[in-house]
Amino acid sequence: MKRKSYITAITFSLSLLLTIVASLNGYAQQAITKNNGQHDFDFHFGKWRSHIQTLSNPLSGSKDWIKLEGIVTVSKIWDGKGSIEELKANGPGGVFDAVTVYLYNKESNQWSQNFALSLTGEFGTPATGGFKDGRGEFFSKEIRNGRTIMVRSRWSNILPDSHRFEQAYSDDGGKTWETNLIADVERFTK
């Protein structure tokens, strides 16, 4: 009888230990998922008004800014591991249509921003990066006027109903940056 009680106690202890380990593994997995960056762009889902200023001729010394007003619609894909942003803006040059696809890479814990204008119908070089301390920074390179330049995109001032997006160019390897696009975005309300 003592042997049977002993075996029952060991079996119970092992079951309890396995349950505790499984629970801890579940909590650890939730913590990893919660902190991994997959949800960094969750703030951006929805419909927004965008007040855009763009430099008329970047990297030329120009100080002339063009203003556009637009509507941005952002839809979640792949359960939040990606999203599609559609922008339609009006300005002095007419209608400006663009789409950006955001994709999360869990291996690198980074996002890519893939931008295309309706005018060209092609994606440019994706910018990659992520968020830290409530601010996102993304970098890419592109050809402008026959030269390779660096492009930096920044997400900042992120609040439930507003945020800011900025783009800057550098033609000196990142020593200096010229901001050429500023978009102040506020949640769309009727």
GROMACS elastic network, one bead per residue, 0.5 to 0.9 nm:
[ bonds ]
;  ai    aj funct       b0    kb
    1     4     6  0.51930   500
    1     5     6  0.63779   500
    1     6     6  0.85942   500
    2     5     6  0.51583   500
    2     6     6  0.60661   500
    2     7     6  0.86725   500
    3     7     6  0.61870   500
    3     8     6  0.85595   500
    4     7     6  0.51591   500
    4     8     6  0.61120   500
    4     9     6  0.85580   500
    5     8     6  0.50087   500
    5     9     6  0.60368   500
    5    10     6  0.85933   500
    6     9     6  0.51127   500
    6    10     6  0.62509   500
    6    11     6  0.86129   500
    7    10     6  0.50890   500
    7    11     6  0.60327   500
    7    12     6  0.84609   500
    8    11     6  0.50642   500
    8    12     6  0.60098   500
    8    13     6  0.84851   500
    9    12     6  0.50820   500
    9    13     6  0.60412   500
    9    14     6  0.85605   500
   10    13     6  0.50151   500
   10    14     6  0.60629   500
   10    15     6  0.84816   500
   11    14     6  0.51651   500
   11    15     6  0.60910   500
   11    16     6  0.85161   500
   12    15     6  0.50643   500
   12    16     6  0.60492   500
   12    17     6  0.85094   500
   13    16     6  0.50348   500
   13    17     6  0.60187   500
   13    18     6  0.85399   500
   14    18     6  0.60602   500
   14    19     6  0.84764   500
   15    18     6  0.51458   500
   15    19     6  0.61117   500
   15    20     6  0.86239   500
   16    19     6  0.50598   500
   16    20     6  0.61911   500
   16    21     6  0.86583   500
   17    20     6  0.51023   500
   17    21     6  0.61727   500
   17    22     6  0.85564   500
   18    21     6  0.50841   500
   18    22     6  0.60293   500
   18    23     6  0.84863   500
   19    22     6  0.51093   500
   19    23     6  0.60977   500
   19    24     6  0.85889   500
   20    23     6  0.50556   500
   20    24     6  0.61095   500
   20    25     6  0.84939   500
   21    24     6  0.50876   500
   21    25     6  0.60324   500
   21    26     6  0.85305   500
   22    25     6  0.50091   500
   22    26     6  0.61567   500
   22    27     6  0.86956   500
   23    27     6  0.62333   500
   23    28     6  0.85619   500
   24    27     6  0.50223   500
   24    28     6  0.60436   500
   24    29     6  0.84575   500
   25    28     6  0.50305   500
   25    29     6  0.60357   500
   25    30     6  0.85707   500
   26    29     6  0.50552   500
   26    30     6  0.61792   500
   26    31     6  0.86352   500
   27    30     6  0.50543   500
   27    31     6  0.61869   500
   27    32     6  0.86374   500
   28    31     6  0.50547   500
   28    32     6  0.61900   500
   28    33     6  0.85734   500
   29    32     6  0.50894   500
   29    33     6  0.60967   500
   29    34     6  0.84519   500
   30    33     6  0.50450   500
   30    34     6  0.58850   500
   30    35     6  0.85344   500
   31    34     6  0.50216   500
   31    35     6  0.61248   500
   31    36     6  0.83743   500
   32    35     6  0.53426   500
   32    36     6  0.57969   500
   33    36     6  0.53577   500
   33    37     6  0.80167   500
   33    38     6  0.75928   500
   33    39     6  0.89938   500
   34    37     6  0.75944   500
   34    38     6  0.80121   500
   34    39     6  0.78402   500
   35    38     6  0.80217   500
   35    39     6  0.84771   500
   36    39     6  0.78172   500
   36    40     6  0.86436   500
   36   106     6  0.77567   500
   36   109     6  0.64306   500
   37    40     6  0.51031   500
   37    41     6  0.83958   500
   37   104     6  0.80945   500
   37   106     6  0.82554   500
   37   109     6  0.62825   500
   37   110     6  0.73015   500
   37   111     6  0.83687   500
   37   130     6  0.74206   500
   37   131     6  0.73289   500
   38    41     6  0.76979   500
   38    42     6  0.86190   500
   38    80     6  0.69755   500
   38    81     6  0.57644   500
   38    82     6  0.84346   500
   38   104     6  0.61780   500
   38   105     6  0.81766   500
   38   106     6  0.73056   500
   38   109     6  0.75561   500
   38   110     6  0.83397   500
   38   111     6  0.83001   500
   39    42     6  0.52583   500
   39    43     6  0.83783   500
   39    80     6  0.64757   500
   39    81     6  0.73078   500
   39   104     6  0.89362   500
   40    43     6  0.73105   500
   40    44     6  0.88419   500
   40   111     6  0.89148   500
   40   130     6  0.78498   500
   40   131     6  0.66704   500
   40   134     6  0.87959   500
   40   136     6  0.86454   500
   41    44     6  0.54644   500
   41    45     6  0.74499   500
   41    80     6  0.81103   500
   41    81     6  0.89604   500
   41    82     6  0.84332   500
   41    83     6  0.82334   500
   41   102     6  0.85368   500
   41   131     6  0.89737   500
   42    45     6  0.58029   500
   42    76     6  0.82627   500
   42    80     6  0.71551   500
   43    46     6  0.84879   500
   43   158     6  0.77664   500
   43   159     6  0.79365   500
   43   160     6  0.67067   500
   43   161     6  0.86203   500
   44    47     6  0.85259   500
   44    48     6  0.87227   500
   44    74     6  0.66262   500
   44    75     6  0.87239   500
   44    83     6  0.89871   500
   44    85     6  0.89501   500
   44   160     6  0.89381   500
   44   163     6  0.86452   500
   45    48     6  0.89470   500
   45    73     6  0.75883   500
   45    75     6  0.57932   500
   45    76     6  0.65590   500
   45    83     6  0.79221   500
   45    85     6  0.86007   500
   46    72     6  0.81440   500
   46    73     6  0.58090   500
   46    74     6  0.51770   500
   46    75     6  0.65979   500
   46    76     6  0.88033   500
   46   187     6  0.76268   500
   46   188     6  0.82004   500
   47    71     6  0.71755   500
   47    72     6  0.57022   500
   47    74     6  0.63398   500
   47    75     6  0.88106   500
   47   186     6  0.87420   500
   47   187     6  0.61767   500
   47   188     6  0.54146   500
   47   189     6  0.84841   500
   48    70     6  0.83312   500
   48    71     6  0.56992   500
   48    73     6  0.63406   500
   48    74     6  0.83113   500
   48   161     6  0.87033   500
   48   162     6  0.84351   500
   48   185     6  0.62649   500
   48   186     6  0.54672   500
   48   189     6  0.81993   500
   49    69     6  0.74789   500
   49    70     6  0.58300   500
   49    72     6  0.62300   500
   49    73     6  0.89667   500
   49   184     6  0.83505   500
   49   185     6  0.56514   500
   49   186     6  0.53441   500
   49   187     6  0.62112   500
   49   188     6  0.54759   500
   49   189     6  0.86936   500
   50    68     6  0.81526   500
   50    69     6  0.58730   500
   50    71     6  0.58339   500
   50    72     6  0.66520   500
   50    87     6  0.86787   500
   50    89     6  0.80396   500
   50   183     6  0.60800   500
   50   184     6  0.58030   500
   50   186     6  0.66069   500
   50   187     6  0.88185   500
   51    67     6  0.74614   500
   51    68     6  0.62522   500
   51    70     6  0.65479   500
   51    71     6  0.89060   500
   51    89     6  0.89448   500
   51   182     6  0.81187   500
   51   183     6  0.54759   500
   51   184     6  0.52340   500
   51   185     6  0.63152   500
   51   186     6  0.85192   500
   52    66     6  0.80907   500
   52    67     6  0.56547   500
   52    68     6  0.50268   500
   52    69     6  0.61090   500
   52    70     6  0.75715   500
   52    89     6  0.84720   500
   52   181     6  0.71434   500
   52   182     6  0.57015   500
   52   184     6  0.65395   500
   52   185     6  0.84482   500
   53    65     6  0.60830   500
   53    66     6  0.55129   500
   53    68     6  0.63793   500
   53    69     6  0.88788   500
   53   180     6  0.79839   500
   53   181     6  0.56552   500
   53   182     6  0.52210   500
   53   183     6  0.64181   500
   53   184     6  0.87929   500
   54    57     6  0.87806   500
   54    58     6  0.88536   500
   54    64     6  0.85240   500
   54    65     6  0.54491   500
   54    66     6  0.52508   500
   54    67     6  0.65956   500
   54    68     6  0.81154   500
   54   179     6  0.87371   500
   54   180     6  0.54829   500
   54   182     6  0.64755   500
   54   183     6  0.85315   500
   55    58     6  0.58653   500
   55    62     6  0.72871   500
   55    63     6  0.69510   500
   55    64     6  0.59667   500
   55    66     6  0.62764   500
   55   179     6  0.79411   500
   55   181     6  0.63094   500
   55   182     6  0.89789   500
   56    62     6  0.69984   500
   56    63     6  0.77907   500
   56    64     6  0.56672   500
   56    65     6  0.56236   500
   56    66     6  0.62254   500
   56   180     6  0.80977   500
   57    60     6  0.60721   500
   57    61     6  0.78644   500
   57    62     6  0.58368   500
   57    63     6  0.83186   500
   57    64     6  0.77393   500
   57    65     6  0.87450   500
   57   180     6  0.83668   500
   58    61     6  0.71570   500
   58    62     6  0.66369   500
   58    63     6  0.88364   500
   58   168     6  0.89929   500
   58   169     6  0.77503   500
   58   178     6  0.75960   500
   58   179     6  0.83045   500
   58   180     6  0.60683   500
   59    62     6  0.74158   500
   59   169     6  0.74600   500
   59   170     6  0.80681   500
   59   171     6  0.77486   500
   59   178     6  0.71153   500
   59   180     6  0.86249   500
   60    63     6  0.89550   500
   62    65     6  0.84186   500
   65   180     6  0.85328   500
   65   181     6  0.89160   500
   66    91     6  0.75591   500
   66    92     6  0.76005   500
   67    90     6  0.86677   500
   67    91     6  0.62241   500
   67    92     6  0.77625   500
   68    89     6  0.60054   500
   68    90     6  0.53574   500
   68    92     6  0.75920   500
   68    96     6  0.86495   500
   69    88     6  0.84639   500
   69    89     6  0.52832   500
   69    90     6  0.54990   500
   69    91     6  0.66978   500
   70    87     6  0.67103   500
   70    88     6  0.53869   500
   70    90     6  0.61647   500
   70    91     6  0.87930   500
   70    96     6  0.85776   500
   71    86     6  0.81539   500
   71    87     6  0.58679   500
   71    88     6  0.55762   500
   71    89     6  0.63707   500
   71   188     6  0.81128   500
   72    85     6  0.66607   500
   72    86     6  0.55999   500
   72    88     6  0.66792   500
   72    89     6  0.84552   500
   72   185     6  0.85633   500
   72   188     6  0.87972   500
   73    84     6  0.81019   500
   73    85     6  0.56332   500
   73    86     6  0.52656   500
   73    87     6  0.66903   500
   73    88     6  0.89309   500
   74    83     6  0.66225   500
   74    84     6  0.55583   500
   74    86     6  0.64219   500
   74    87     6  0.88293   500
   75    82     6  0.86914   500
   75    83     6  0.54429   500
   75    84     6  0.53403   500
   75    85     6  0.65640   500
   75    86     6  0.86748   500
   76    79     6  0.67326   500
   76    80     6  0.54719   500
   76    81     6  0.78885   500
   76    82     6  0.61616   500
   76    84     6  0.66696   500
   77    80     6  0.56721   500
   77    81     6  0.66120   500
   77    82     6  0.50403   500
   77    83     6  0.50371   500
   77    84     6  0.72753   500
   78    81     6  0.52591   500
   78    82     6  0.58420   500
   78    83     6  0.78731   500
   79    82     6  0.74538   500
   80    83     6  0.68267   500
   80   104     6  0.85654   500
   81   102     6  0.82605   500
   81   103     6  0.61763   500
   81   104     6  0.51824   500
   81   105     6  0.80261   500
   81   106     6  0.87119   500
   82   101     6  0.72788   500
   82   102     6  0.51897   500
   82   104     6  0.59118   500
   82   111     6  0.86352   500
   83   100     6  0.82692   500
   83   101     6  0.58742   500
   83   102     6  0.51588   500
   83   103     6  0.67970   500
   84    99     6  0.70761   500
   84   100     6  0.58758   500
   84   102     6  0.63519   500
   84   103     6  0.89479   500
   85    98     6  0.82530   500
   85    99     6  0.55089   500
   85   100     6  0.50161   500
   85   101     6  0.62963   500
   85   102     6  0.79826   500
   86    97     6  0.76233   500
   86    98     6  0.60380   500
   86   100     6  0.66361   500
   86   101     6  0.88642   500
   87    96     6  0.76932   500
   87    97     6  0.56748   500
   87    98     6  0.51737   500
   87    99     6  0.61207   500
   87   100     6  0.83342   500
   88    95     6  0.69141   500
   88    96     6  0.56961   500
   88    98     6  0.66860   500
   88    99     6  0.88833   500
   89    94     6  0.82789   500
   89    95     6  0.57094   500
   89    97     6  0.65512   500
   89    98     6  0.87501   500
   90    93     6  0.77189   500
   90    94     6  0.56063   500
   90    96     6  0.61109   500
   90    97     6  0.89165   500
   91    94     6  0.53170   500
   91    95     6  0.65549   500
   91    96     6  0.76532   500
   92    95     6  0.85250   500
   93    96     6  0.81479   500
   96   117     6  0.79114   500
   96   118     6  0.79683   500
   96   119     6  0.84970   500
   97   116     6  0.88101   500
   97   117     6  0.60314   500
   97   118     6  0.54983   500
   97   119     6  0.76921   500
   98   115     6  0.72805   500
   98   116     6  0.56755   500
   98   118     6  0.56804   500
   98   119     6  0.84254   500
   99   114     6  0.82203   500
   99   115     6  0.59061   500
   99   116     6  0.54448   500
   99   117     6  0.64911   500
   99   118     6  0.77475   500
  100   113     6  0.64510   500
  100   114     6  0.53149   500
  100   116     6  0.63768   500
  100   117     6  0.88415   500
  100   123     6  0.86556   500
  101   112     6  0.79531   500
  101   113     6  0.59391   500
  101   114     6  0.50540   500
  101   115     6  0.65917   500
  101   116     6  0.87332   500
  102   111     6  0.66207   500
  102   112     6  0.55724   500
  102   114     6  0.63357   500
  102   115     6  0.88314   500
  103   110     6  0.84876   500
  103   111     6  0.54998   500
  103   112     6  0.53304   500
  103   113     6  0.69312   500
  103   114     6  0.82300   500
  104   108     6  0.87380   500
  104   109     6  0.71602   500
  104   110     6  0.59606   500
  104   112     6  0.66025   500
  105   108     6  0.57177   500
  105   109     6  0.56225   500
  105   110     6  0.54813   500
  105   111     6  0.60575   500
  105   112     6  0.79100   500
  106   110     6  0.69514   500
  106   111     6  0.86973   500
  107   110     6  0.79862   500
  108   111     6  0.84964   500
  109   129     6  0.86652   500
  109   130     6  0.76561   500
  110   128     6  0.65840   500
  110   129     6  0.52850   500
  110   130     6  0.52343   500
  110   131     6  0.84992   500
  111   127     6  0.82044   500
  111   128     6  0.55732   500
  111   129     6  0.55077   500
  111   130     6  0.58068   500
  111   131     6  0.89555   500
  111   138     6  0.82597   500
  112   126     6  0.59110   500
  112   127     6  0.54477   500
  112   129     6  0.66315   500
  112   130     6  0.84628   500
  112   138     6  0.78656   500
  113   125     6  0.87629   500
  113   126     6  0.53310   500
  113   127     6  0.51121   500
  113   128     6  0.63815   500
  113   129     6  0.85666   500
  113   138     6  0.79221   500
  114   123     6  0.61797   500
  114   124     6  0.67308   500
  114   125     6  0.69760   500
  114   127     6  0.67810   500
  114   128     6  0.89912   500
  115   122     6  0.82143   500
  115   123     6  0.54183   500
  115   124     6  0.60121   500
  115   125     6  0.79125   500
  115   126     6  0.70497   500
  115   127     6  0.87351   500
  116   119     6  0.84434   500
  116   120     6  0.72849   500
  116   121     6  0.61914   500
  116   122     6  0.54277   500
  116   124     6  0.63774   500
  117   120     6  0.56222   500
  117   121     6  0.58246   500
  117   122     6  0.69661   500
  117   123     6  0.77137   500
  118   122     6  0.79673   500
  119   122     6  0.85966   500
  120   123     6  0.84170   500
  123   126     6  0.77714   500
  124   142     6  0.79619   500
  125   140     6  0.67077   500
  125   141     6  0.70055   500
  125   142     6  0.66716   500
  126   139     6  0.83138   500
  126   140     6  0.64175   500
  126   141     6  0.85796   500
  127   138     6  0.54451   500
  127   141     6  0.79171   500
  127   151     6  0.78857   500
  127   152     6  0.79212   500
  127   153     6  0.77936   500
  128   137     6  0.81321   500
  128   139     6  0.55460   500
  128   140     6  0.67435   500
  129   136     6  0.72916   500
  129   137     6  0.56587   500
  129   139     6  0.65105   500
  130   135     6  0.82822   500
  130   136     6  0.53819   500
  130   137     6  0.58685   500
  130   138     6  0.65393   500
  131   134     6  0.62821   500
  131   135     6  0.52759   500
  131   137     6  0.64791   500
  131   138     6  0.88271   500
  131   155     6  0.83885   500
  132   135     6  0.54569   500
  132   136     6  0.63739   500
  132   137     6  0.83534   500
  133   136     6  0.83941   500
  134   155     6  0.84461   500
  134   156     6  0.70177   500
  134   157     6  0.79324   500
  134   158     6  0.69187   500
  135   154     6  0.72260   500
  135   155     6  0.55906   500
  135   157     6  0.76101   500
  135   158     6  0.76176   500
  136   153     6  0.78908   500
  136   154     6  0.54404   500
  136   156     6  0.66848   500
  137   152     6  0.69644   500
  137   153     6  0.57350   500
  137   155     6  0.66012   500
  137   156     6  0.89967   500
  138   151     6  0.81395   500
  138   152     6  0.56711   500
  138   153     6  0.50456   500
  138   154     6  0.65240   500
  138   155     6  0.87957   500
  139   150     6  0.71066   500
  139   151     6  0.55618   500
  139   153     6  0.64127   500
  140   149     6  0.85333   500
  140   150     6  0.58999   500
  140   151     6  0.51584   500
  140   152     6  0.67355   500
  140   153     6  0.87040   500
  141   148     6  0.65042   500
  141   149     6  0.55478   500
  141   151     6  0.56840   500
  141   152     6  0.87647   500
  142   147     6  0.80994   500
  142   148     6  0.55349   500
  142   149     6  0.55930   500
  142   150     6  0.66011   500
  142   151     6  0.72153   500
  143   146     6  0.58960   500
  143   147     6  0.52839   500
  143   149     6  0.61648   500
  143   150     6  0.88595   500
  144   147     6  0.53281   500
  144   148     6  0.63302   500
  144   149     6  0.67030   500
  145   148     6  0.84128   500
  147   171     6  0.79859   500
  148   171     6  0.73267   500
  149   169     6  0.67164   500
  149   170     6  0.57535   500
  149   172     6  0.76377   500
  149   173     6  0.73330   500
  149   174     6  0.87847   500
  150   168     6  0.83248   500
  150   169     6  0.57109   500
  150   170     6  0.50966   500
  150   171     6  0.64748   500
  150   172     6  0.82623   500
  150   173     6  0.66711   500
  150   174     6  0.67462   500
  150   177     6  0.88841   500
  151   167     6  0.70450   500
  151   168     6  0.58299   500
  151   170     6  0.65552   500
  151   174     6  0.88479   500
  151   177     6  0.88036   500
  152   166     6  0.81247   500
  152   167     6  0.56342   500
  152   168     6  0.52205   500
  152   169     6  0.64305   500
  152   170     6  0.81846   500
  152   177     6  0.84194   500
  152   179     6  0.88979   500
  153   165     6  0.71618   500
  153   166     6  0.56723   500
  153   168     6  0.65712   500
  154   164     6  0.79767   500
  154   165     6  0.56285   500
  154   166     6  0.51626   500
  154   167     6  0.64307   500
  154   168     6  0.85334   500
  155   158     6  0.73919   500
  155   163     6  0.72440   500
  155   164     6  0.57689   500
  155   166     6  0.67373   500
  156   159     6  0.89132   500
  156   163     6  0.61056   500
  156   164     6  0.52666   500
  156   165     6  0.65881   500
  156   166     6  0.83900   500
  157   162     6  0.74998   500
  157   163     6  0.50615   500
  157   164     6  0.58737   500
  157   165     6  0.88499   500
  158   161     6  0.81556   500
  158   162     6  0.62030   500
  158   164     6  0.70018   500
  159   162     6  0.52148   500
  159   163     6  0.60066   500
  160   163     6  0.81632   500
  160   187     6  0.82130   500
  161   185     6  0.82762   500
  161   186     6  0.56009   500
  161   188     6  0.84894   500
  162   184     6  0.74905   500
  162   185     6  0.53682   500
  162   187     6  0.60297   500
  163   183     6  0.84756   500
  163   184     6  0.62307   500
  163   185     6  0.53711   500
  163   186     6  0.67249   500
  163   187     6  0.89868   500
  164   182     6  0.72864   500
  164   183     6  0.57188   500
  164   185     6  0.59529   500
  164   186     6  0.88332   500
  165   181     6  0.80051   500
  165   182     6  0.59092   500
  165   183     6  0.50979   500
  165   184     6  0.65756   500
  165   185     6  0.78140   500
  166   179     6  0.69937   500
  166   180     6  0.76989   500
  166   181     6  0.54861   500
  166   183     6  0.63190   500
  166   184     6  0.87034   500
  167   178     6  0.84780   500
  167   179     6  0.57639   500
  167   180     6  0.59183   500
  167   181     6  0.50765   500
  167   182     6  0.66978   500
  167   183     6  0.89532   500
  168   177     6  0.58707   500
  168   178     6  0.51167   500
  168   180     6  0.53927   500
  168   181     6  0.69401   500
  169   174     6  0.83310   500
  169   176     6  0.84393   500
  169   177     6  0.54826   500
  169   178     6  0.52891   500
  169   179     6  0.64746   500
  169   180     6  0.71154   500
  170   173     6  0.62579   500
  170   174     6  0.53639   500
  170   175     6  0.73290   500
  170   176     6  0.59393   500
  170   178     6  0.64136   500
  171   174     6  0.71576   500
  171   175     6  0.85030   500
  171   176     6  0.78836   500
  171   177     6  0.79596   500
  172   175     6  0.58255   500
  172   176     6  0.66592   500
  172   177     6  0.84621   500
  173   176     6  0.78709   500
  174   177     6  0.65470   500
  179   182     6  0.75923   500
  185   188     6  0.89647   500
  186   189     6  0.88789   500
